[in-house]
Amino acid sequence: METDLLYRIFASRHRWLSVPAAFALCAALALAMGYLLAEFGVLIAGAGLAALFIGLWMLRDIEVAYWAVIAIICLLPFASFPFNIGFTPTFLDAAMGALYLIWLLQIATGAQKEFVATSLGLPVGLFILLAIGAFVFGLSHAALTSYVLRHFAEILLSIGLFFLVVNTVRDVDRLRRLVRALLLGAFAAAALGIVLYVTAAYVSDELVIRALSALGRLGYPTGPGVLRYIREDPELPMRATATSVDPNVLGSLLNLALGIGVPQLFAPRPLIRRRYLVPILGTLTLCLGLTMSRGSIIGVGAALCVVATLRYRKLWVLILLALALLLVLPQTQELVVHTIEGLQGEDLATQMRFGEYKDALILIGRYPWLGVGFAGSPDIDTYIGVANVYLQIAEHMGLIGLTSFLVVVGVLFARFWRARHRVAAAPELDSLWWGLHTGLVGALVGGLADHYFFNLDFIHSVALFWLIIGLATAATEMVNPRARQ
């Protein structure tokens, strides 16, 4: 039974402190509610009160904080609060901050008595240290801004989720609940993306523009630009975005979710009952197709081929059937043509990416060891930014940083390879363990054409990637017989 942090905080041996502490807390809450009512009105004050209750619930159960982080990543990844405290905090900042705070309180109150690092901890820690070193080195040629400092700190917190997860997800039931929450969150995003796409295409695009522009109060973009098209040309097919702003960002989420979810079809006791799981996976697949995100589609395809070859041979039937439908159905021909043009390098978007790759290699060639940091390029004829996560890391952290990242990935999958036979003896973990690693394969393959899993502008994608690495590592620890005793 999980320790109640509120009880531990207030029921200390100095019981006389609990009375003034309670009065101080009530006074602070009253002042905060009064300020919110006077400054922002009833709606924002009500949202603030709801956030307060959720925060107190988080103190009772760290899983609630995990749920909040997952929900924000899936449904409101770019939402920010309507006030400024030197910077504009985002919903994700608050949720991750609460998650770290609860973990620290568990350590401080003795609820957690040991620190778990695993054999992956050293490579991840080294990657963090190299990122800090590259950041400091980069300040020698670029001025530090509050934007860069804040987002770099968020990058570190996102990577640090690995340590938080492996220390707080120590049993199968919690792992199952968190992965289920992730699948349901991705399903909600996919369903919303489909509804908005169909409404804009067949009912009224103005209605969708107004609906998405309403999120402008939370820092989202507004106006006609909220609808996205291939090559940003309204004459070409529209692309689904849901509330992820960019269709490729939504595609990267669905890529991971499908990799995690498909192996559940073969589980003796799936996370979600099959009669619900099948339409959920169908919704994820349909929305991924509507995003026209070629990198994510190829990524999830490659990942499913890997897991079909190594574990679930019957999955090949579904893969071949899906491929046949993709090639035959008239509704999918635009996606097929768009993908073929990309593979052949014929469309403008792909040619622009080739240009980015060339420019990135020039920058890396000039600063090969520690890169140029995170604040900006020292040369006027080069820039930071390329649609490839590996080149993106090399731009920021050089070849040393990229090697460090590849070591993390290598150790992760070396542990996967050694544990693949033992997991069969743990049926409650089997499909879950395979799914988490399948999702990561999809993300790593998709990263060849996208950069969202290591980008200052897409912190939620970085957090999601390292959250999954943490969950996959926690699952491997549970497969280890010593960890399950």
N, C-alpha and C positions, 0 to 999 in steps of 0.2 A: 504494500500500500504506500502510495507516494506521500512524502512528508508535506504537511500544510505549512507553507512558508509564513502566511500571516500569523498563524498560531505561534510559530517559533519566534517571530519578531516581537509580538506583543506579550507573549507569556514567558518572558525571561525571568530570571531570578530577581530582577529589579522591578517587581510588579507595580510599584508606585509610579513608575514612569509611564505606564500604559494610559492612565487617566489624562495627564497633560498632553500626551502624544495624541490621544483621540480627539481632545478639544482642538489642538493645533491643526489636525487633519481636517476636522469639520469646518474650522474657520477658513482654512486655505481653499476648501472646496466651495464654500459660500462666496468668497471673494472671486474665485475663478468663474463661477456661474454668473455672478453679477456683471463681471466684465464682459463675458461672452454675450449676455443678453443686451447690454448697452451698446456694445461695439458692432455686433454682427447680426443680432436679431434672434428670433425664436428657433429658426431652422438650424443654424450653426450651433446655437447653444444646446439644442436637443441632440445634435450629432456629438457634441463634446461630452454630454452627459452619458450617452450610449458608449462612447469610447472609454469613459471612466469606468463604467461597470465592466466592460470587456477587460480593461487593464487589471481590475481587482480579481476578475475570474482567472486571468493569466497567472496571478500570484498563487492561486490555489492549484493550478495545473499547467505545467509548461507546454502541454500539448495544445492548449488554446492559443498560445503564442505561435506555435508552429502553424496552426490552422490559419491564423491571421496573416502570417507571412505568405503562405501558399495562396490564400484567397486574393491577396493584393497582387502577387506576381501574375496570377492568371487573369484577373478581372479589372484591376485598376493599377497597372504597373507604373504609370506616369503621374498618378494623382499626388497633388501637394496641398498642404494646408493654406488657407487664405490669409496668412499673416507672415510677417518677416521677423526673424530674430537674429539679424545679421546675414542670414540666408533663409531661403524658403524651405522648410523641412517637408519631406514627402511622407506619404503614408507608410512607405516601405522603410524609411528611416526610423519612424516611430515603432513599427512592428519589430524590426530587427534589434533596435535598441532595447525594447522590452524583453525580447528573447535572451539577449546577453545579460541583462540585469537579473533576470530570474535565475539564470545559470550561476552567476556570481553569488546571488543570495543563497543558492543551494550549497555552494562551496563554503560560504561564510558561516552558515548555520549547521554545517556538518551533515547535511542531507547527502552530499557526495563526498566520499572520504578518499577517493583515489582518482588520479588523472590518467585517462586512457589515451595513448598516443597511437598505437598500432605501428606496424613496420612502415606504413605510409606516412606517418607523422613527420619523420625527419625530412623526406623529400618535399613535403608540403611546406614545412617550416623554412627550409632553405629557399624555396620559391618565393615566399613572403619576404625574406631578408633581401634577396636579390632585387625584388620589386622596389623595396625601400631604398636600396643602394642606387638603383637606376633613377629613381625619383629625385634623390638628392643630387646625383651627378648631373641630371638634366637642368637643374636650377642654375648651373654655371652659364647657360646660354639663353635662358628664357625666364622672364619674370614670373614669380609665383602669384597666382590669383586665387581669390576665394573659391572660384568655381573648380579649379584644378585641385586645390587642397581638399575640398569637401568630397569631390568624386573619387579622388585617390583613396581617401579614408574609407569611403564606401566599398571600394574594390577590396581593400584589406579586410574589412569586416565580412564581405561576401566570401572570400577565400577562407577566412577563419571559421565560417560555418562548418567546415569539415570537422574541426576539433570539437565544436559544440555538439554536433550530431553524434559522433562516435562516443561521446561521454554521456549523452542523455537518452539515446535510443539503444537500450541494452536488452530488450526482450522482443520476442516475435510479435506479440499482440500490438505493441506500440508501433512497430515498424509497419505492420499491416494497416493500421489506422491511418498513418501518415501517408502511405502510398495511395490508399483509397481516397484520401482527401485530395491528393494531387490529381488523380484521374478524374474525380468529380469536378474539380476546379477547371481542368482543361476542357472537360465536356461542356461545362457552362459557357466557357469562352467560345468554343466551337459552335454551340447552338446559337449563341448571340450573333456570332459572325455570319451564320447562315441566314438567320432572320433578317439582319440588316442588309445582307447582299440581295436576298429575294425582294425585300421591300424596295430597295433602291432600283433594282433592275426591272421590276414588274408593277410596282405601285406608284411610288413617288420618291425620286432622289432628294427632293427638297425636304421631305419629312425626315429622312435619315440624316441629312445635313444638320437640320435643327436639333435632332436628338443628340447627335455626337457633339455638336457645338455647345450644348448645355453643359458638357463637362469642362468647358472653358473656365468655369469658376474654380475648378480643381487643377488648373494649370495645363489643360489639354489644348491643342490647336483648335481653331474655329474656322468656319467658312467653307466654301466649296472644296478646298484642299483636303478636307477630311476623307473624301472619297478618292480612292487610289486606283490607278489604271496601269496597264502595261506601258512602260516607257512614259508614264504620266500623260498619256494621250487619250482624251475622252472618246476618241473614235475607236480605240482598241478595247479589248475586254476588260471589265472591271475586276478588281482583286479584293478578296475579303480581308478585313482588318480587325473586326470586332472592336475592342477598346485598346488594341495594341498599337494603334497609330500606323505602324508599318506592316505590310503583309508578310514580309520575311521574318519579322519578329514573332508574329503569330505562328508562322510556319515552324519556327524553331521550337516553340512550345509544343506544338502538335507532334512534331518529330519525336521529341522525348517521350511524350505521353503514349504515342502509339507503340514505341519500342517497349515501354514498360507494360502496356496493357495487353498486347496481342498474346504473349505467353500465358496469360491468365485463362485463355480459352482451353488450355490443356491441363489446368490445375484440377486436382480432385476436389479441392475446396477453394474456389476462386474468391478474390477479394469482394467481388460484386456478383450476385447471382447471374447465371448465364443469360437468362431471359431479359435482363437489363444490360448485361455486359455487351451483348452483340449489337444492339442499337447504339450504345455509347461509342463503341469502336467504329461503327458505321458513320456516326455523326463526325467523329474526329477525322476519319478518312475523307469524307465529303468536303469538310471545311478546308482540310489541307489542300485538296485539289483546287478549291476556289481561291486560295491564296496565290496560286500559280508560282509558289516558291520552289524553284527547281532544285536548289541545293538541299532543302529539307526533304523533298520528295525522294531524291536520289539517296539521301542519307538514311531515311527510314527503310527504303528498299534494300539497301546494302546491309543494314543491320538485321533485317528479317531474314535475308538470305544466309547470313552467318549463323543465326540461332536455329534456322531450319536445318542447316548442315550439321551443326554440332549437337543439337538436342531434339528438336521436335520435327522429325522428318515429314509428318503429315502436313506441316505448315506449307510445304512446297506446293501442295494442291491448291491452297488458298492464294499463294503468290502467283502461280501460273494462271489461275482463274482471274485474278485481279488484273494481271497484265493483258490477258485476252480481252477483257471488257474494256480496258483502257484503249486498246488499239482499235476496237470494233465500234463502240458506241459513238454515235454522232456528237453527243454532248461533250465528249472528252477530246475531240479532234484539235480544238484550239490549244489545249494543254499539251498534247502530243507534239504539235507543230512548234509551239513555243519552246519545248524542251529540246527537240532536235536542233532547232536553230541555235540554241545555247551551246549544245555539245559540239556543233560544227563551227561555232564562233561567228555566225552570220549576222546576228542581231546587234543593234547598237549597244544594248546594255552589256552584253558579253564583251564586245570590243572595248568598251570603257573599262571593264574589269581587267582586261589584258593590259590596258594602259596603266591602271593602278598597280598591277603586279610588277610591271617594268619599273615604275617610279619607286615602289617599295624596295626592290632589289638594289636600285641606285643608292637609296638612303642607307640600307643595311650595309652595302659595300663600303660606304664612307665611315660608318660608325658600327663596326661589326661586333664589338665585344659586349658593351653595356648599353648599346642603343642610344637614343636621344632623350630618354626619360618620358615624362608624361605632360610636360608643359608646352612643348612645341618644338619644331625643327629649327636647328641653328642656321640653316641655309635657306635663302630666299627662293631657291628653285626646287625645293623639296617640301613635302608636307607629310603629316601623320594621318594615316587612314587608308585602309585597304580591305577589300571584301575577302579576307582570308584570315582566320584566327591565328594561324601559325606565323604568317608574315606580320600580323599586327603585334603579336608578342615580341617578335624579333625587332620591330621598329622601336618599341618602347624599352625593351630590356636586352637587346642584342642577342647574339647567338648563344651566349652563356645562359641568359634567361630562357630562351627557347629550349635549350638542352635540358634545363632544370624542369621545365614543364613536361617535356617528353619523358623524363625520368619518372615523374609522378605517374604519368599514364602507363609507362612500362611496368612499374611496380604494381600498380592497380591490376593490370591484366595478367601479370605473372602470378599474383595471388589468386586471381580468378582461375587461371589454368590449373594451378595446384589443387584448388578446392572443388573442381568441377565434378569429380567422382564422389567426393564425400557428401555433396549436397543431396544426392539421391537418397541418402539415409535420413534426410530431414524433409519429408513430404510437405510440411507446412511452410517450408522456405523455398522449395525447389523452383517453382515458376516465378515467385517473387524475386529470388536471387538472379535468375536468368534474365528476367525483365529489366531489372535495374541496370545490368551490364549491357543489355541490348540497347536500351535508351542511350547510354553513353557512347556506344559504337555509332549510333545514328547521329549524335551530336558531333562527334569527332569527324565523321565523314562529311556531314553538312558544313562543318567549319572550314572545309576547303573552299567554299564559295561564300561564306558569311563570316562576320566578325563579332557577332553579338555576345558571345560568351567571354569576351575580354575587351570591353569597350567602356570608356568613361560615361558615355551617353545612354547606356543600356544596363544599368546596375542590376535591374531585376533579372536579366538573363544571366549575368555573372553569378548572382546569388543562386539561381535555380541550378546552374551547372554544378556548383560546389556543394549544394544541398544534396544532389543526386549522388555525387562522388562519396559524400559522407554516408548516405543511406546504403549505397552498395558496399562500402567498407564495413559498416555496422552489420550488414547481412552476412558478409564473409566471416566476421568475428563470431557470429552465432553458429555458422556452419562448423567452425573449429570446435571439436569435442570439449576442449578445455574451457572454452568460453561458455559452453552450454551447461556446465556442471553447476 
